Amino acid sequence: MAESPDGLTYEFKLRPGLKFHNGDPVTTDDVKFSYERYRGAGAKELQARVKQVDVVDPLTIRFQLKEPWPDFMTFYGTTATAAGLVVPKKYLTQVGDDAFRKSPIGAGPYKFVSHTPGVEVVLDAYPGYWRHAPYVKRLVMKSVTDGTTRAAMLRTGEADISYALDGPDAENVKRDPRVQIVASRHASINWLEFADQWDPKSPWSDRRLRLAVNHAINRKAINDAACLGFCPPAGSSCRA
């Protein structure tokens, strides 16, 4: 990726030889098509700030902004919005959106096998991935909303990895010598909100009180109790 000195142009070059899971080549036509069909959380912001998208050649695509936007790559190039995910134009156009949702095709290290809504997604390693085929041959990602159940699955061996364990569930897992707790560093934000600060009749509307309580909050203790010390300190929505 190359950014122009004035911050108005971003040019991306695809790696030669990239292929989708069905064998079709990944081209900049697919990139432009994927961007234009994107309707996710960042769509409104991208549409308001991106002036045009031009395919320079099969491996080069250029984004032109209306004005400099330092957060462009956060919106387009990360999982914060997933706007940069590339789908195969030819295949999707042939089968339609509904069929594509049932049998999606991408170009990542794992290819789609099956999806049971609300239960699990199954993925297999893609041998043609440009780096190398993943060493883990199959991923089964289960949807388990209860933290205690996720912890039990981990301890019994039903699950190899469990995310978002906190509080007593994490403490119980930590005591088991067969498993290890590590910081997942997943994309999430925690904060403490003074919800009544907007009510002029509330004591919280007094900025001095909010600042005093803000200084009194033991963020490390909250972190240790909730996340066993793995979470960053909580922020605060204390209005200045």
Rosetta blueprint (number, residue, H / E / L):
1 M L
2 A E
3 E E
4 S L
5 P L
6 D L
7 G L
8 L L
9 T E
10 Y E
11 E E
12 F E
13 K E
14 L L
15 R L
16 P L
17 G L
18 L L
19 K E
20 F L
21 H L
22 N L
23 G L
24 D L
25 P E
26 V L
27 T L
28 T H
29 D H
30 D H
31 V H
32 K H
33 F H
34 S H
35 Y H
36 E H
37 R H
38 Y L
39 R L
40 G L
41 A L
42 G L
43 A H
44 K H
45 E H
46 L H
47 Q H
48 A H
49 R H
50 V E
51 K E
52 Q E
53 V E
54 D E
55 V E
56 V E
57 D E
58 P L
59 L L
60 T E
61 I E
62 R E
63 F E
64 Q E
65 L E
66 K L
67 E L
68 P L
69 W L
70 P L
71 D L
72 F H
73 M H
74 T H
75 F H
76 Y H
77 G L
78 T L
79 T L
80 A L
81 T L
82 A L
83 A L
84 G L
85 L L
86 V L
87 V L
88 P L
89 K H
90 K H
91 Y H
92 L H
93 T H
94 Q H
95 V H
96 G H
97 D H
98 D H
99 A H
100 F H
101 R H
102 K H
103 S L
104 P L
105 I L
106 G L
107 A L
108 G L
109 P L
110 Y E
111 K E
112 F E
113 V E
114 S E
115 H E
116 T E
117 P L
118 G L
119 V L
120 E E
121 V E
122 V E
123 L E
124 D E
125 A E
126 Y L
127 P L
128 G L
129 Y L
130 W L
131 R L
132 H L
133 A L
134 P L
135 Y L
136 V L
137 K L
138 R E
139 L E
140 V E
141 M E
142 K E
143 S L
144 V L
145 T L
146 D L
147 G H
148 T H
149 T H
150 R H
151 A H
152 A H
153 M H
154 L H
155 R H
156 T H
157 G L
158 E L
159 A L
160 D L
161 I L
162 S L
163 Y L
164 A L
165 L L
166 D L
167 G H
168 P H
169 D H
170 A H
171 E H
172 N H
173 V H
174 K H
175 R L
176 D L
177 P L
178 R L
179 V L
180 Q L
181 I L
182 V L
183 A L
184 S L
185 R L
186 H L
187 A L
188 S L
189 I L
190 N L
191 W E
192 L E
193 E L
194 F L
195 A H
196 D H
197 Q H
198 W H
199 D L
200 P L
201 K L
202 S L
203 P H
204 W H
205 S H
206 D L
207 R H
208 R H
209 L H
210 R H
211 L H
212 A H
213 V H
214 N H
215 H H
216 A H
217 I L
218 N L
219 R H
220 K H
221 A H
222 I H
223 N H
224 D H
225 A H
226 A H
227 C H
228 L L
229 G L
230 F L
231 C L
232 P L
233 P L
234 A L
235 G E
236 S E
237 S L
238 C L
239 R L
240 A L
